[in-house]
Amino acid sequence: MKKLLPVLVMVLMVLSNSVYAKYNKKESEVKKNPKDIVDFYAIIPGEYIDSSIGSLSFQERLDYLEKGPNKKVVVDVKNAYIYISAIPGDFSVNQTIVYFVKSDKTKIIAVSTTGESGECGEYSIFNFYEYKNGKFNFVTDQVIPKLSIDLFAADTDKKSITAKINKAMVYKIELPQKGTTCKVYPVGICEVDNSLGLDEYNKYLEIESNFAYSYLELKWNKTKGKFEFGKKFK
């Protein structure tokens, strides 16, 4: 029996690592009653996530959750968390999908897409959707407080921040695998196609070089059904 233990352990490890490659789900049933984060990932409209995944069919999305070359996959059903990092084309793409639950049990589906682009380096897109009556409704502006450079800038620089600079700023929201607190990072402003004049862009670079905080927290308020500002970190 002792000799069989190592073999049994290896078999269990293989099965646990490959479990997500063998889904037995019916699209019609999942669309009618999605139960976990895998279900929401499989049925969310393609235009709401990165095209490398959004263009896939229901079953292809489930199969895509299997780990492979140049791809990292984390599926944590218990914590309603999916993370996929892959290189579907010339650049890497990181896709995160989680959900937060309101006091009335309504789920808010959060989608974060980050990666690399040829011109601007890192890019970031994030949106939130309320799943209700079988539909994903856009609610980003309702659940996320307004982000601005003032939240990260030094006090001496805040008067120099213009409306155009604030509008051009890109932020990254790091969705949590555990807990309900997100982290917000200021990604920056792309040097090209940013609608800023040269002087205004240079002013932004000065402000950025003197940021007082590197990121801040957004804490989920289950009762209110939205996020609120938490601590800031240098």
Secondary structure, DSSP 4 states (H G I P E B T S, - for coil): -TTHHHHHHHHHHHHHHHGGG-----HHHHHHS--SHHHHHHHS-GGGS-HHHHTS-HHHHHHTTS-BTTEEEEEETTTTEEEEEE-SSSS-EEEEEEEEE-TTS-EEEEEEEEEEETTTEEEEEEEEEEEETTEEEE-HHHHSPPP-GGGTS-GGGGGG--HHHHHH-EEEEE--SSSSEEEEEEEE--SSSSS--HHHHHHHHHHHHT-S-SEEEEEEETTTTEEEEEEEE-
